């Protein structure tokens, strides 16, 4: 992707595996794992000119905690603090 143009990042929680985030509108098995999603969003935040973003398809909780909302909040942190240093979870994503 061209790093010199502005981007709008829309992240649909449906893309995560329901084992990670079951509280979504359309849970489908075989989605992304949590660590891969964090690394992908972090890469976009660090290397692209993101001018806006949204997080969609987070639904009501089914259990004591809303895992989809927790995942969404962590992904949002990666977007907001994209220039901060951290240790990458998955060394295979660059």
Phi and psi restraints in degrees (range 20) as a CNS / XPLOR table:
assign (resid 1 and name C) (resid 2 and name N)
       (resid 2 and name CA) (resid 2 and name C) 1.0 -68.6 20.0 2
assign (resid 2 and name N) (resid 2 and name CA)
       (resid 2 and name C) (resid 3 and name N) 1.0 121.1 20.0 2
assign (resid 2 and name C) (resid 3 and name N)
       (resid 3 and name CA) (resid 3 and name C) 1.0 -81.2 20.0 2
assign (resid 3 and name N) (resid 3 and name CA)
       (resid 3 and name C) (resid 4 and name N) 1.0 -3.7 20.0 2
assign (resid 3 and name C) (resid 4 and name N)
       (resid 4 and name CA) (resid 4 and name C) 1.0 -99.0 20.0 2
assign (resid 4 and name N) (resid 4 and name CA)
       (resid 4 and name C) (resid 5 and name N) 1.0 0.1 20.0 2
assign (resid 4 and name C) (resid 5 and name N)
       (resid 5 and name CA) (resid 5 and name C) 1.0 -112.6 20.0 2
assign (resid 5 and name N) (resid 5 and name CA)
       (resid 5 and name C) (resid 6 and name N) 1.0 156.3 20.0 2
assign (resid 5 and name C) (resid 6 and name N)
       (resid 6 and name CA) (resid 6 and name C) 1.0 -76.7 20.0 2
assign (resid 6 and name N) (resid 6 and name CA)
       (resid 6 and name C) (resid 7 and name N) 1.0 149.1 20.0 2
assign (resid 6 and name C) (resid 7 and name N)
       (resid 7 and name CA) (resid 7 and name C) 1.0 -129.7 20.0 2
assign (resid 7 and name N) (resid 7 and name CA)
       (resid 7 and name C) (resid 8 and name N) 1.0 150.6 20.0 2
assign (resid 7 and name C) (resid 8 and name N)
       (resid 8 and name CA) (resid 8 and name C) 1.0 -113.6 20.0 2
assign (resid 8 and name N) (resid 8 and name CA)
       (resid 8 and name C) (resid 9 and name N) 1.0 122.0 20.0 2
assign (resid 8 and name C) (resid 9 and name N)
       (resid 9 and name CA) (resid 9 and name C) 1.0 -99.5 20.0 2
assign (resid 9 and name N) (resid 9 and name CA)
       (resid 9 and name C) (resid 10 and name N) 1.0 118.9 20.0 2
assign (resid 9 and name C) (resid 10 and name N)
       (resid 10 and name CA) (resid 10 and name C) 1.0 -114.4 20.0 2
assign (resid 10 and name N) (resid 10 and name CA)
       (resid 10 and name C) (resid 11 and name N) 1.0 119.7 20.0 2
assign (resid 10 and name C) (resid 11 and name N)
       (resid 11 and name CA) (resid 11 and name C) 1.0 -113.7 20.0 2
assign (resid 11 and name N) (resid 11 and name CA)
       (resid 11 and name C) (resid 12 and name N) 1.0 121.9 20.0 2
assign (resid 11 and name C) (resid 12 and name N)
       (resid 12 and name CA) (resid 12 and name C) 1.0 -98.9 20.0 2
assign (resid 12 and name N) (resid 12 and name CA)
       (resid 12 and name C) (resid 13 and name N) 1.0 116.4 20.0 2
assign (resid 12 and name C) (resid 13 and name N)
       (resid 13 and name CA) (resid 13 and name C) 1.0 -59.7 20.0 2
assign (resid 13 and name N) (resid 13 and name CA)
       (resid 13 and name C) (resid 14 and name N) 1.0 -20.8 20.0 2
assign (resid 13 and name C) (resid 14 and name N)
       (resid 14 and name CA) (resid 14 and name C) 1.0 -57.0 20.0 2
assign (resid 14 and name N) (resid 14 and name CA)
       (resid 14 and name C) (resid 15 and name N) 1.0 -23.1 20.0 2
assign (resid 14 and name C) (resid 15 and name N)
       (resid 15 and name CA) (resid 15 and name C) 1.0 -74.4 20.0 2
assign (resid 15 and name N) (resid 15 and name CA)
       (resid 15 and name C) (resid 16 and name N) 1.0 -13.9 20.0 2
assign (resid 15 and name C) (resid 16 and name N)
       (resid 16 and name CA) (resid 16 and name C) 1.0 -81.9 20.0 2
assign (resid 16 and name N) (resid 16 and name CA)
       (resid 16 and name C) (resid 17 and name N) 1.0 147.5 20.0 2
assign (resid 16 and name C) (resid 17 and name N)
       (resid 17 and name CA) (resid 17 and name C) 1.0 -61.5 20.0 2
assign (resid 17 and name N) (resid 17 and name CA)
       (resid 17 and name C) (resid 18 and name N) 1.0 139.0 20.0 2
assign (resid 17 and name C) (resid 18 and name N)
       (resid 18 and name CA) (resid 18 and name C) 1.0 -61.1 20.0 2
assign (resid 18 and name N) (resid 18 and name CA)
       (resid 18 and name C) (resid 19 and name N) 1.0 -18.3 20.0 2
assign (resid 18 and name C) (resid 19 and name N)
       (resid 19 and name CA) (resid 19 and name C) 1.0 -68.2 20.0 2
assign (resid 19 and name N) (resid 19 and name CA)
       (resid 19 and name C) (resid 20 and name N) 1.0 -25.6 20.0 2
assign (resid 19 and name C) (resid 20 and name N)
       (resid 20 and name CA) (resid 20 and name C) 1.0 -90.7 20.0 2
assign (resid 20 and name N) (resid 20 and name CA)
       (resid 20 and name C) (resid 21 and name N) 1.0 -46.4 20.0 2
assign (resid 20 and name C) (resid 21 and name N)
       (resid 21 and name CA) (resid 21 and name C) 1.0 -138.7 20.0 2
assign (resid 21 and name N) (resid 21 and name CA)
       (resid 21 and name C) (resid 22 and name N) 1.0 81.9 20.0 2
assign (resid 21 and name C) (resid 22 and name N)
       (resid 22 and name CA) (resid 22 and name C) 1.0 -74.2 20.0 2
assign (resid 22 and name N) (resid 22 and name CA)
       (resid 22 and name C) (resid 23 and name N) 1.0 -20.6 20.0 2
assign (resid 22 and name C) (resid 23 and name N)
       (resid 23 and name CA) (resid 23 and name C) 1.0 -86.9 20.0 2
assign (resid 23 and name N) (resid 23 and name CA)
       (resid 23 and name C) (resid 24 and name N) 1.0 77.2 20.0 2
assign (resid 23 and name C) (resid 24 and name N)
       (resid 24 and name CA) (resid 24 and name C) 1.0 -142.7 20.0 2
assign (resid 24 and name N) (resid 24 and name CA)
       (resid 24 and name C) (resid 25 and name N) 1.0 164.6 20.0 2
assign (resid 24 and name C) (resid 25 and name N)
       (resid 25 and name CA) (resid 25 and name C) 1.0 -63.8 20.0 2
assign (resid 25 and name N) (resid 25 and name CA)
       (resid 25 and name C) (resid 26 and name N) 1.0 -41.6 20.0 2
assign (resid 25 and name C) (resid 26 and name N)
       (resid 26 and name CA) (resid 26 and name C) 1.0 -134.8 20.0 2
assign (resid 26 and name N) (resid 26 and name CA)
       (resid 26 and name C) (resid 27 and name N) 1.0 79.7 20.0 2
assign (resid 26 and name C) (resid 27 and name N)
       (resid 27 and name CA) (resid 27 and name C) 1.0 -69.6 20.0 2
assign (resid 27 and name N) (resid 27 and name CA)
       (resid 27 and name C) (resid 28 and name N) 1.0 127.5 20.0 2
assign (resid 27 and name C) (resid 28 and name N)
       (resid 28 and name CA) (resid 28 and name C) 1.0 -128.6 20.0 2
assign (resid 28 and name N) (resid 28 and name CA)
       (resid 28 and name C) (resid 29 and name N) 1.0 126.8 20.0 2
assign (resid 28 and name C) (resid 29 and name N)
       (resid 29 and name CA) (resid 29 and name C) 1.0 -62.5 20.0 2
assign (resid 29 and name N) (resid 29 and name CA)
       (resid 29 and name C) (resid 30 and name N) 1.0 152.2 20.0 2
assign (resid 29 and name C) (resid 30 and name N)
       (resid 30 and name CA) (resid 30 and name C) 1.0 90.7 20.0 2
assign (resid 30 and name N) (resid 30 and name CA)
       (resid 30 and name C) (resid 31 and name N) 1.0 14.7 20.0 2
assign (resid 30 and name C) (resid 31 and name N)
       (resid 31 and name CA) (resid 31 and name C) 1.0 -79.0 20.0 2
assign (resid 31 and name N) (resid 31 and name CA)
       (resid 31 and name C) (resid 32 and name N) 1.0 -174.0 20.0 2
assign (resid 31 and name C) (resid 32 and name N)
       (resid 32 and name CA) (resid 32 and name C) 1.0 -66.5 20.0 2
assign (resid 32 and name N) (resid 32 and name CA)
       (resid 32 and name C) (resid 33 and name N) 1.0 149.6 20.0 2
assign (resid 32 and name C) (resid 33 and name N)
       (resid 33 and name CA) (resid 33 and name C) 1.0 -81.5 20.0 2
assign (resid 33 and name N) (resid 33 and name CA)
       (resid 33 and name C) (resid 34 and name N) 1.0 162.7 20.0 2
assign (resid 33 and name C) (resid 34 and name N)
       (resid 34 and name CA) (resid 34 and name C) 1.0 -60.3 20.0 2
assign (resid 34 and name N) (resid 34 and name CA)
       (resid 34 and name C) (resid 35 and name N) 1.0 -45.2 20.0 2
assign (resid 34 and name C) (resid 35 and name N)
       (resid 35 and name CA) (resid 35 and name C) 1.0 -65.9 20.0 2
assign (resid 35 and name N) (resid 35 and name CA)
       (resid 35 and name C) (resid 36 and name N) 1.0 -37.4 20.0 2
assign (resid 35 and name C) (resid 36 and name N)
       (resid 36 and name CA) (resid 36 and name C) 1.0 -66.2 20.0 2
assign (resid 36 and name N) (resid 36 and name CA)
       (resid 36 and name C) (resid 37 and name N) 1.0 -43.5 20.0 2
assign (resid 36 and name C) (resid 37 and name N)
       (resid 37 and name CA) (resid 37 and name C) 1.0 -61.4 20.0 2
assign (resid 37 and name N) (resid 37 and name CA)
       (resid 37 and name C) (resid 38 and name N) 1.0 -43.6 20.0 2
assign (resid 37 and name C) (resid 38 and name N)
       (resid 38 and name CA) (resid 38 and name C) 1.0 -60.2 20.0 2
assign (resid 38 and name N) (resid 38 and name CA)
       (resid 38 and name C) (resid 39 and name N) 1.0 -45.3 20.0 2
assign (resid 38 and name C) (resid 39 and name N)
       (resid 39 and name CA) (resid 39 and name C) 1.0 -66.1 20.0 2
assign (resid 39 and name N) (resid 39 and name CA)
       (resid 39 and name C) (resid 40 and name N) 1.0 -39.4 20.0 2
assign (resid 39 and name C) (resid 40 and name N)
       (resid 40 and name CA) (resid 40 and name C) 1.0 -65.4 20.0 2
assign (resid 40 and name N) (resid 40 and name CA)
       (resid 40 and name C) (resid 41 and name N) 1.0 -45.7 20.0 2
assign (resid 40 and name C) (resid 41 and name N)
       (resid 41 and name CA) (resid 41 and name C) 1.0 -66.1 20.0 2
assign (resid 41 and name N) (resid 41 and name CA)
       (resid 41 and name C) (resid 42 and name N) 1.0 -40.3 20.0 2
assign (resid 41 and name C) (resid 42 and name N)
       (resid 42 and name CA) (resid 42 and name C) 1.0 -62.6 20.0 2
assign (resid 42 and name N) (resid 42 and name CA)
       (resid 42 and name C) (resid 43 and name N) 1.0 -42.8 20.0 2
assign (resid 42 and name C) (resid 43 and name N)
       (resid 43 and name CA) (resid 43 and name C) 1.0 -59.6 20.0 2
assign (resid 43 and name N) (resid 43 and name CA)
       (resid 43 and name C) (resid 44 and name N) 1.0 -45.7 20.0 2
assign (resid 43 and name C) (resid 44 and name N)
       (resid 44 and name CA) (resid 44 and name C) 1.0 -61.2 20.0 2
assign (resid 44 and name N) (resid 44 and name CA)
       (resid 44 and name C) (resid 45 and name N) 1.0 -43.5 20.0 2
assign (resid 44 and name C) (resid 45 and name N)
       (resid 45 and name CA) (resid 45 and name C) 1.0 -65.2 20.0 2
assign (resid 45 and name N) (resid 45 and name CA)
       (resid 45 and name C) (resid 46 and name N) 1.0 -34.1 20.0 2
assign (resid 45 and name C) (resid 46 and name N)
       (resid 46 and name CA) (resid 46 and name C) 1.0 -83.7 20.0 2
assign (resid 46 and name N) (resid 46 and name CA)
       (resid 46 and name C) (resid 47 and name N) 1.0 -29.0 20.0 2
assign (resid 46 and name C) (resid 47 and name N)
       (resid 47 and name CA) (resid 47 and name C) 1.0 -114.3 20.0 2
assign (resid 47 and name N) (resid 47 and name CA)
       (resid 47 and name C) (resid 48 and name N) 1.0 -12.3 20.0 2
assign (resid 47 and name C) (resid 48 and name N)
       (resid 48 and name CA) (resid 48 and name C) 1.0 -115.5 20.0 2
assign (resid 48 and name N) (resid 48 and name CA)
       (resid 48 and name C) (resid 49 and name N) 1.0 155.8 20.0 2
assign (resid 48 and name C) (resid 49 and name N)
       (resid 49 and name CA) (resid 49 and name C) 1.0 -86.4 20.0 2
assign (resid 49 and name N) (resid 49 and name CA)
       (resid 49 and name C) (resid 50 and name N) 1.0 85.0 20.0 2
assign (resid 49 and name C) (resid 50 and name N)
       (resid 50 and name CA) (resid 50 and name C) 1.0 -85.5 20.0 2
assign (resid 50 and name N) (resid 50 and name CA)
       (resid 50 and name C) (resid 51 and name N) 1.0 119.1 20.0 2
assign (resid 50 and name C) (resid 51 and name N)
       (resid 51 and name CA) (resid 51 and name C) 1.0 -102.7 20.0 2
assign (resid 51 and name N) (resid 51 and name CA)
       (resid 51 and name C) (resid 52 and name N) 1.0 -9.0 20.0 2
assign (resid 51 and name C) (resid 52 and name N)
       (resid 52 and name CA) (resid 52 and name C) 1.0 -169.8 20.0 2
assign (resid 52 and name N) (resid 52 and name CA)
       (resid 52 and name C) (resid 53 and name N) 1.0 161.1 20.0 2
assign (resid 52 and name C) (resid 53 and name N)
       (resid 53 and name CA) (resid 53 and name C) 1.0 -160.5 20.0 2
assign (resid 53 and name N) (resid 53 and name CA)
       (resid 53 and name C) (resid 54 and name N) 1.0 160.8 20.0 2
assign (resid 53 and name C) (resid 54 and name N)
       (resid 54 and name CA) (resid 54 and name C) 1.0 -147.2 20.0 2
assign (resid 54 and name N) (resid 54 and name CA)
       (resid 54 and name C) (resid 55 and name N) 1.0 158.8 20.0 2
assign (resid 54 and name C) (resid 55 and name N)
       (resid 55 and name CA) (resid 55 and name C) 1.0 -124.7 20.0 2
assign (resid 55 and name N) (resid 55 and name CA)
       (resid 55 and name C) (resid 56 and name N) 1.0 119.5 20.0 2
assign (resid 55 and name C) (resid 56 and name N)
       (resid 56 and name CA) (resid 56 and name C) 1.0 -123.8 20.0 2
assign (resid 56 and name N) (resid 56 and name CA)
       (resid 56 and name C) (resid 57 and name N) 1.0 163.9 20.0 2
assign (resid 56 and name C) (resid 57 and name N)
       (resid 57 and name CA) (resid 57 and name C) 1.0 72.7 20.0 2
assign (resid 57 and name N) (resid 57 and name CA)
       (resid 57 and name C) (resid 58 and name N) 1.0 24.4 20.0 2
assign (resid 57 and name C) (resid 58 and name N)
       (resid 58 and name CA) (resid 58 and name C) 1.0 -85.2 20.0 2
assign (resid 58 and name N) (resid 58 and name CA)
       (resid 58 and name C) (resid 59 and name N) 1.0 124.9 20.0 2
assign (resid 58 and name C) (resid 59 and name N)
       (resid 59 and name CA) (resid 59 and name C) 1.0 -111.7 20.0 2
assign (resid 59 and name N) (resid 59 and name CA)
       (resid 59 and name C) (resid 60 and name N) 1.0 -175.1 20.0 2
assign (resid 59 and name C) (resid 60 and name N)
       (resid 60 and name CA) (resid 60 and name C) 1.0 -70.1 20.0 2
assign (resid 60 and name N) (resid 60 and name CA)
       (resid 60 and name C) (resid 61 and name N) 1.0 158.4 20.0 2
assign (resid 60 and name C) (resid 61 and name N)
       (resid 61 and name CA) (resid 61 and name C) 1.0 -74.8 20.0 2
assign (resid 61 and name N) (resid 61 and name CA)
       (resid 61 and name C) (resid 62 and name N) 1.0 150.3 20.0 2
assign (resid 61 and name C) (resid 62 and name N)
       (resid 62 and name CA) (resid 62 and name C) 1.0 -109.0 20.0 2
assign (resid 62 and name N) (resid 62 and name CA)
       (resid 62 and name C) (resid 63 and name N) 1.0 -21.8 20.0 2
assign (resid 62 and name C) (resid 63 and name N)
       (resid 63 and name CA) (resid 63 and name C) 1.0 -123.7 20.0 2
assign (resid 63 and name N) (resid 63 and name CA)
       (resid 63 and name C) (resid 64 and name N) 1.0 -166.8 20.0 2
assign (resid 63 and name C) (resid 64 and name N)
       (resid 64 and name CA) (resid 64 and name C) 1.0 -63.1 20.0 2
assign (resid 64 and name N) (resid 64 and name CA)
       (resid 64 and name C) (resid 65 and name N) 1.0 -33.4 20.0 2
assign (resid 64 and name C) (resid 65 and name N)
       (resid 65 and name CA) (resid 65 and name C) 1.0 -118.3 20.0 2
assign (resid 65 and name N) (resid 65 and name CA)
       (resid 65 and name C) (resid 66 and name N) 1.0 150.1 20.0 2
assign (resid 65 and name C) (resid 66 and name N)
       (resid 66 and name CA) (resid 66 and name C) 1.0 -97.3 20.0 2
assign (resid 66 and name N) (resid 66 and name CA)
       (resid 66 and name C) (resid 67 and name N) 1.0 93.6 20.0 2
assign (resid 66 and name C) (resid 67 and name N)
       (resid 67 and name CA) (resid 67 and name C) 1.0 -62.0 20.0 2
assign (resid 67 and name N) (resid 67 and name CA)
       (resid 67 and name C) (resid 68 and name N) 1.0 -36.0 20.0 2
assign (resid 67 and name C) (resid 68 and name N)
       (resid 68 and name CA) (resid 68 and name C) 1.0 -62.9 20.0 2
assign (resid 68 and name N) (resid 68 and name CA)
       (resid 68 and name C) (resid 69 and name N) 1.0 -41.1 20.0 2
assign (resid 68 and name C) (resid 69 and name N)
       (resid 69 and name CA) (resid 69 and name C) 1.0 -68.1 20.0 2
assign (resid 69 and name N) (resid 69 and name CA)
       (resid 69 and name C) (resid 70 and name N) 1.0 -37.7 20.0 2
assign (resid 69 and name C) (resid 70 and name N)
       (resid 70 and name CA) (resid 70 and name C) 1.0 -65.1 20.0 2
assign (resid 70 and name N) (resid 70 and name CA)
       (resid 70 and name C) (resid 71 and name N) 1.0 -44.7 20.0 2
assign (resid 70 and name C) (resid 71 and name N)
       (resid 71 and name CA) (resid 71 and name C) 1.0 -60.6 20.0 2
assign (resid 71 and name N) (resid 71 and name CA)
       (resid 71 and name C) (resid 72 and name N) 1.0 -44.7 20.0 2
assign (resid 71 and name C) (resid 72 and name N)
       (resid 72 and name CA) (resid 72 and name C) 1.0 -60.2 20.0 2
assign (resid 72 and name N) (resid 72 and name CA)
       (resid 72 and name C) (resid 73 and name N) 1.0 -41.6 20.0 2
assign (resid 72 and name C) (resid 73 and name N)
       (resid 73 and name CA) (resid 73 and name C) 1.0 -65.5 20.0 2
assign (resid 73 and name N) (resid 73 and name CA)
       (resid 73 and name C) (resid 74 and name N) 1.0 -37.3 20.0 2
assign (resid 73 and name C) (resid 74 and name N)
       (resid 74 and name CA) (resid 74 and name C) 1.0 -68.4 20.0 2
assign (resid 74 and name N) (resid 74 and name CA)
       (resid 74 and name C) (resid 75 and name N) 1.0 -38.7 20.0 2
assign (resid 74 and name C) (resid 75 and name N)
       (resid 75 and name CA) (resid 75 and name C) 1.0 -65.2 20.0 2
assign (resid 75 and name N) (resid 75 and name CA)
       (resid 75 and name C) (resid 76 and name N) 1.0 -39.6 20.0 2
assign (resid 75 and name C) (resid 76 and name N)
       (resid 76 and name CA) (resid 76 and name C) 1.0 -63.7 20.0 2
assign (resid 76 and name N) (resid 76 and name CA)
       (resid 76 and name C) (resid 77 and name N) 1.0 -39.1 20.0 2
assign (resid 76 and name C) (resid 77 and name N)
       (resid 77 and name CA) (resid 77 and name C) 1.0 -58.7 20.0 2
assign (resid 77 and name N) (resid 77 and name CA)
       (resid 77 and name C) (resid 78 and name N) 1.0 -40.2 20.0 2
assign (resid 77 and name C) (resid 78 and name N)
       (resid 78 and name CA) (resid 78 and name C) 1.0 -64.7 20.0 2
assign (resid 78 and name N) (resid 78 and name CA)
       (resid 78 and name C) (resid 79 and name N) 1.0 -35.2 20.0 2
assign (resid 78 and name C) (resid 79 and name N)
       (resid 79 and name CA) (resid 79 and name C) 1.0 -71.0 20.0 2
assign (resid 79 and name N) (resid 79 and name CA)
       (resid 79 and name C) (resid 80 and name N) 1.0 -48.1 20.0 2
assign (resid 79 and name C) (resid 80 and name N)
       (resid 80 and name CA) (resid 80 and name C) 1.0 -66.3 20.0 2
assign (resid 80 and name N) (resid 80 and name CA)
       (resid 80 and name C) (resid 81 and name N) 1.0 -42.3 20.0 2
assign (resid 80 and name C) (resid 81 and name N)
       (resid 81 and name CA) (resid 81 and name C) 1.0 -104.2 20.0 2
assign (resid 81 and name N) (resid 81 and name CA)
       (resid 81 and name C) (resid 82 and name N) 1.0 33.7 20.0 2
assign (resid 81 and name C) (resid 82 and name N)
       (resid 82 and name CA) (resid 82 and name C) 1.0 -57.5 20.0 2
assign (resid 82 and name N) (resid 82 and name CA)
       (resid 82 and name C) (resid 83 and name N) 1.0 -24.3 20.0 2
assign (resid 82 and name C) (resid 83 and name N)
       (resid 83 and name CA) (resid 83 and name C) 1.0 -92.6 20.0 2
assign (resid 83 and name N) (resid 83 and name CA)
       (resid 83 and name C) (resid 84 and name N) 1.0 -2.8 20.0 2
assign (resid 83 and name C) (resid 84 and name N)
       (resid 84 and name CA) (resid 84 and name C) 1.0 -79.0 20.0 2
assign (resid 84 and name N) (resid 84 and name CA)
       (resid 84 and name C) (resid 85 and name N) 1.0 148.4 20.0 2
assign (resid 84 and name C) (resid 85 and name N)
       (resid 85 and name CA) (resid 85 and name C) 1.0 -76.1 20.0 2
assign (resid 85 and name N) (resid 85 and name CA)
       (resid 85 and name C) (resid 86 and name N) 1.0 144.0 20.0 2
assign (resid 85 and name C) (resid 86 and name N)
       (resid 86 and name CA) (resid 86 and name C) 1.0 -160.6 20.0 2
assign (resid 86 and name N) (resid 86 and name CA)
       (resid 86 and name C) (resid 87 and name N) 1.0 166.9 20.0 2
assign (resid 86 and name C) (resid 87 and name N)
       (resid 87 and name CA) (resid 87 and name C) 1.0 -90.9 20.0 2
assign (resid 87 and name N) (resid 87 and name CA)
       (resid 87 and name C) (resid 88 and name N) 1.0 125.5 20.0 2
assign (resid 87 and name C) (resid 88 and name N)
       (resid 88 and name CA) (resid 88 and name C) 1.0 -66.7 20.0 2
assign (resid 88 and name N) (resid 88 and name CA)
       (resid 88 and name C) (resid 89 and name N) 1.0 137.7 20.0 2
assign (resid 88 and name C) (resid 89 and name N)
       (resid 89 and name CA) (resid 89 and name C) 1.0 -74.9 20.0 2
assign (resid 89 and name N) (resid 89 and name CA)
       (resid 89 and name C) (resid 90 and name N) 1.0 -48.2 20.0 2
assign (resid 89 and name C) (resid 90 and name N)
       (resid 90 and name CA) (resid 90 and name C) 1.0 -109.2 20.0 2
assign (resid 90 and name N) (resid 90 and name CA)
       (resid 90 and name C) (resid 91 and name N) 1.0 108.4 20.0 2
assign (resid 90 and name C) (resid 91 and name N)
       (resid 91 and name CA) (resid 91 and name C) 1.0 -69.4 20.0 2
assign (resid 91 and name N) (resid 91 and name CA)
       (resid 91 and name C) (resid 92 and name N) 1.0 -9.0 20.0 2
assign (resid 91 and name C) (resid 92 and name N)
       (resid 92 and name CA) (resid 92 and name C) 1.0 -85.2 20.0 2
assign (resid 92 and name N) (resid 92 and name CA)
       (resid 92 and name C) (resid 93 and name N) 1.0 -13.9 20.0 2
assign (resid 92 and name C) (resid 93 and name N)
       (resid 93 and name CA) (resid 93 and name C) 1.0 -94.5 20.0 2
assign (resid 93 and name N) (resid 93 and name CA)
       (resid 93 and name C) (resid 94 and name N) 1.0 125.9 20.0 2
